[in-house]
Amino acid sequence: WLLRTRLFGTPLALQIGRQQVQDRREWWWDKDLDAVRLHYFGSKVRAFAGIGREFGHKSTLGRMDPEDRGIVRGFGHARWSWTDRNDIEAYVLHQNDRSGRHAIGSLINSDDTDDSDARLTWLGLRARGRVKTKFPGKFYYWADIARVQGTEYLTEYDGFDSSRDRVTGQSQRGVHGWAFDVGASFELPFKAEPYLTLAYARGSGDTNRGAGENRAFRQTGVHNNNGKFRGLSRFRYYGEVLRPELSNISIATVALGVPLGKSSWIEAVWHRYRQPVAARRIAGSRLDINPLGTDRRIGQGFDVIYSYRPQQSR
């Protein structure tokens, strides 16, 4: 690892080695990457740009998944604090899966199959901050918008024996998708100072099936979708049970959070899920059941989050 600040007496810093790449909402990225990154620390503008590739195929964390091998990522972020409590941010991520594809007819260890290799680029903007007005009073807001485009290479397999699969087909398709996530948290005029949060997120679905193109948005693969509204603890803000990726789905959210003294917070969060295009898959879902693909309505979710943070003694 190497970190050098004040590079050549400038507001630049150079970071080399295993490092955490994270954004506040983990909507873009939240992962430790092997990378080289250059930071800029200005008074109103902060930025970084980096490039990296995972080196270790084995570690104490376990064996690297085949879909994570050979991926080269170039990434960048810039944040402009145009007022004390308001920021505008720009994001870019280019991902090139260079793990290679096997010839049709090849026999592959079943643990090494990789269905998809892609060369994709994400571009996006974020606005977030705090505003004070006479009505409704103090509120916090965020707005994310992103677009992904590129090419995806698909590989099909059939089982050959108990430990190997045979490559039976290959194809490629263009990828073009978009997504947005907007919301605001309002301080309600009550003594307990509760907060009401309203949010809506939507990722495009594939409306052009079978034409060599996929119009469904997909997130970066290094995202985590973990954050908080105004409470103390972070949680899965798209739902603790479903945990979807923002791909071919729309999510309406209403949350009410109430502080319980200075050390505790309780928050009730409701989600409504719909698919822009009815499909038999929910990207990112950890449930063992899939929709039938005949109805855009997925269902509803309700979470209650309680958090406690002990006060530090002086």
QUIZIMO-V540321 format. One line per field, one symbol per residue. ss: DSSP state (H for helix, E for strand, L for the rest). burial: 1 if it has 24 or more other ideal C-beta (glycine too) atoms within 12 Angstrom, else 0. Layout:
ss = ???
burial = ???
//
This chain:
ss = LEEELLHHHLLEEEEEEEEEEELLLLLLLEEEEEEEEEEEELLLEEEEEEEEELLLLEELLEELLHHHLLEEEEEEEEEEEEELLEEEEEEEEEEEELLLLLLLLLEEEHHHLLLEEEEEEEEEEEEEEEEELLLLLEEEEEEEEEEEEEEEEEEEEEELLLLEEEEEEEEEEEEEEEEEEEEEEEELLLLLLLEEEEEEEEELLLLLLLLLEELLLLLLLLLLLEELLLLLLLEELLLLLLLLLLLLEEEEEEEEEEEELLLEEEEEEEEEEELLLLLLLLLLLLLLLLLLLLLLEEEEEEEEEEEELLLLLL
burial = 00000000000011100010101111111010111111110000001111111100000000000101111111111110000000111111111110101100000100011111111111111111100000000011111111111111111010000000101000001011111111111110000001111111111111000000011111111111101111111011111001111111111111111110000011111011111110101111100000100000011010101010000000
//
